[in-house]
Amino acid sequence: MSKRVSSRKEPSDEVQGEGSWVELTGMKVKEMKDQQVAAAVARKARKDYQKKLKGHMKLQMENPDLEDMDDFEADIDALDFGIGKLKVHVLSWNWVDDNDEPLAQPQEDETVFDELTDGEVTFIINKLMGVEESKN
């Protein structure tokens, strides 16, 4: 009798060192489409953020009283949306922080995602989406 595999362990040596792994749940096609949209929005938000930050820093140097940072809220919301989608699919890992201390388990403390590097987040997204990294 058929039985759907609900989770899988992926080796994560390339981002966390030898013997590391992350356990992920499957992502349905609709979720993959939503995540693609979220990833595109996050990429655009990051580029927009960098551009705005550069412009804002220049403006602030010219006008020291300038304090309005409201433009950045939409960019941060887009990034939070994408990360929120990931949190649902990461069940466990044996990952560590910069001091080689174990990271909290993602299902026990979702704030642990704030400690991940961009490379680690990209790795998770690629594994969820079935994207293979080129070894060039």
URVENNOR-V179051 format. One line per field, one symbol per residue. phi: phi as a letter, one per 20 degrees, with the letter a starting at -180 (. if undefined). burial: 1 if it has 24 or more other ideal C-beta (glycine too) atoms within 12 Angstrom, else 0. Layout:
# URVENNOR-V179051
phi = ???
burial = ???
This chain:
# URVENNOR-V179051
phi = .fbfeebbedfcgfdcngnebcecefdfggffffffffffffffffffffffffffffffffcgefcfdggffffffffffffgffgfdeeaadecefdmegfgffeebfffffefefffffgfgfffemeeffef
burial = 0000000001010011000111111010000000100110110010001001000000000000000000000010011001101110111110100000001001000001100100011111111110000000
